[in-house]
Amino acid sequence: MSELHVTQRAQVLAEALPYIQKYSGKTVVVKYGGNAMISEELRRAVISDIILLRLVGVRVAVVHGGGPEITDMLKRLGKQSRFVDGLRYTDRETMDVVQQVLCGKVNKDLVATLNRMGGRAMGLCGMDAGLFQARALDEKYGLVGEITDVDPRPVEDCLEGGYIPVVSTVAQGVDADTAYNINADTAAAKLAVALKAEKILLLTDVRGLLRDPKDESTLLPVVRLSQVPGLIQEGVIQGGMIPKVDCCVEAVRSGVKNAVILDGRIQHSILIELLSDAGIGTMLL
């Protein structure tokens, strides 16, 4: 390696130091989904970022979805996926598949990959120790739940023990003897509030909030909560981005310092966002 490369590496590490000091001992919630879960290369980059953060003293909790895997399993069973207002319609049979895929395969694969790459991860399902409790959101969605209560103690216990908790978003019903399917962005935001997290990162398949959705150079790096209603009116925040932004707004209003919508298609986007001057994506504060 040339002397220039060595110097550049040293500069990168020196630049990271104040950020490491800032976040060491603090809690960060990462909502993991989209392309970053599907592409093997991106998956390894995200996982190595999470392990590195843990090693420098950041308490990282991971919340994951698994939409493509659920769709794939339903297809194998000959069942068509149906969506209502962007949410998966979840009948009893679909709920069984959601539970098996999210709490089982997706969660344990993620835990195993973290452990294999040098982390110490522990899988949790929202039903473990009553972590997420929920009631039916609306009968038109079937068994899709709205979180009524979060008990962060199982996650806290993992963090205290030096583990990386990996949480799947299935909740225990309080209004019926059933499990509920929970939107992963919502679950991550609620968990971040309950953990009194410093920051929540939502990994997505877009650059962040764009003034012009067709032009990635129009990224809005910082959005204040007071600007959000106007941006929705102007159509800057639209479609599937509205519920994501709503989750961020709720988290920040409830005490999380800031929320970042982050492009999970960029390798090491988590490290760039947390440990460098660059900062990518859109920060809501």
Phi, psi and omega in degrees: 000133184289161180300324179298315180298319180298316180297317180298319178298317180297321180295319178300315180294319180296322179294326182287335188306307181300328179287321176300316180296322182294319187262349181300130181085351180267162180256132176235132178256128178248119173268117189253124180189190177067209183302328182298339177270333189270315181285126183299320182296313180293322180302314181294323180295316179298314184293320178293326176299314183296318180295317180299316179301317180298320182292333178266014170097007177275134179273106185253126172248133182252131174242130184234153170260209180172034183309308182300322180292323179293315179302316181298315181294319178298320179299318179297330179273003179077025182247132181280136174281139180231136181241139177236120182052038178082355179255142180291122175294126188239098173275183186300316181294318178297321180298321177300318180292316178305313182297314181297315185287311184288308184284336182263264192303306185298313182298311185288327175298318181294316178299314182297319180295316177301315181293319181296326183270010173105004176269176173235096186251153176224129182275137176228146174250151182303343179272347180293125178053029178064034182304306174245127173242145187210163171235168181300134180286309180192138186298339180293342178264355185075225186272050172261131188252161174245124185294129178256336183203144176235127173251101188283359188302317178300324178290316177303316181300318177298312181299317179298326181278002178086011180268161171260107179286135179240113192249127174265149194261065171241133185245159177273131180287139175256344182254355180199159181278073183207164168267155178238145174277128184240138174299130187292326178297315180298314181298318180297318180295315180296321179293319179302319179295313182296329180274357186054047184292152176286323190205149171237134178246123176256109178282127182228183179255023177229165184297332188142208175274126181248134176301318174241110185305339182269355185233106185293343180284354181263026180303136174264105185290327180226132176231127177274150183304325182295339181277343190300310181303320179296319180292329176290317179300319181285350181084007177291318174259116184213169175056226184294346180284336182300307179298327177298312181295320178303319178298316180297315181299314181299318181298314183292319177299330185265012170117349176288135187302309176203164181232140182235128171268116195238141180282105181286356179276349179268126180299136177060030180300329181294314180293319180300318182292316188273324191242022178219168177286340188298300184063125179229167182082190181245124178262128175255128179213000000 
